[in-house]
Amino acid sequence: MVTPDEAEICCGSAGTYNLERPETAAELGRRKAERLLATEPDLIAAGNIGCLTQIRTYLGPSAGIETLHTVEVLDRAYGRSRPLAPSG
């Protein structure tokens, strides 16, 4: 596990921040993605769905880096072999 530089800086998603201040949110999202990419990760995990969405957006599909919620990482660690089915 590696902690990126400036890990304490928000990804720019923060509730409705990305709707109220889209330019600033975009800059923060790009900055977060750059710091994460600099660690040369095999996988990126985040415990907040807003952060995860923002990180995925600014990494872009060409990055080819898997991004998962922390619970998904734990699910894998416990050996679950198939995706969780939606409840309901």
URPE-V474509 format. One record per helix or strand. SS is the DSSP state (2 for helix, 1 for strand). FROM is the first residue (numbers start at 1). TO is the last residue. If there is no record, write none. Layout:
# URPE-V474509
[[SS	FROM	TO] [SS	FROM	TO]]
This chain:
# URPE-V474509
[[2	17	20] [2	22	37] [1	43	46] [2	49	59] [2	61	63] [1	66	69] [2	70	77]]
